[in-house]
């Protein structure tokens, strides 16, 4: 969907909404570089996906302010207008203590929920103390949202004219039907419609499982939703979590819960049946618990397809490709065949399994030695967690072994580059490579795979994609692999390298059409209208 159409449809369907998006990660962090302050874009899928939505809907984004200069550049309530020069939305930063971060972010969110939900044989480290901090931080986020709702209400009362901008009057929908709930929201403290701007609370991800509960305690009429970006595990796995009841009860305070794919919705509904004996309606995917109904739906997240496609074909990217071909600063060994991966350095991303497959590829097809190079781009992540430290050491060890095994005086097969690059540089490598490998052991969606498809404008390459990434449900024309099956994985890389251009074009253009049909604007529109219809 074009962004102009998105804006019009949102206005027409939902009226003049005050969107409050809430996530742990902020879209832009302000960092001191020496004495200067630099605005640094966050790299995770969540922030990249939601940024264009916020720019278009001009809402408020509440997130943890983790940059070293975040406090200095924000006002006394933690607010700053972003992005610089455009100032289309407000970022409201929450400042957490070191203890909050250790217990809530590194602790419960990323040492319990992350491994539990990804089911990748990394044992969650359960710790009830960390859960208490997780809960407290969720309450801090809820307090900040409530404060924001009150501020917006004050602003609105002092300038009621803004209510005239609503696309439909309170009490009827875009088609003029009467609505019992009157718009998306009844407003804080029970006021309905009229001059009150429609607050839309959209929580993001596994850091905020308990937040809705505190918001409903403040006002049970506020409409609240959450999108869970990561997988939801099967009920057997989930049942080992000591805080499973608290997590489910927190989540069921939302009116709408979105997951990436239907399988995650089903896992969640089964957990509600198993653990809470809640009433699940399998016909309309809803759960009724303690008298409150929550709708559960899948919304596969996507990318800004048109933007990426145009950027990949831009003069800037052409120039970068030219420079790489003349003098590649990153890939030193020469190659005839190039394979590329871009991952946050995380044990769920299947990097070890991919290196093992490349080892097998070079062993099985020795004619590729001296001609094939694989570059692993990445950024370090969550480095204060032991499992991540060990993982980074394991990757380095394996890369060194493989390079030692096959390397010659002027060639080696694996290049690692673990610093963040500009998007244009990644797009240049996407256009240059013969295969792009995206092989997580388990992933909610994986937006890198969609980014790659939209940038393969010359149909030069082929996507090798894990069956265990949510994206494989839509990108079924990629070469799908089970990353645990080294033999088949190596074979699929080989097939990708030698696939004809016609076949690549046929498959890639089909996948491009699928992404165009459901880009990031469709995703946000589908979610927000589903919330509206509840
Ligand atoms: O959905 C998982 C997610 O929140 C994505 O946004 C992103 O890929 C990653 O986790 C970011 O993690 P962090 O915010 O811990 O760097």
Boltz pocket constraint, residues with backbone or C-beta under 6 A from the ligand:
constraints:
  - pocket:
      binder: B
      contacts: [[A, 25], [A, 43], [A, 44], [A, 45], [A, 46], [A, 47], [A, 205], [A, 229], [A, 230], [A, 344], [A, 381], [A, 382], [A, 444]]
      max_distance: 6.0
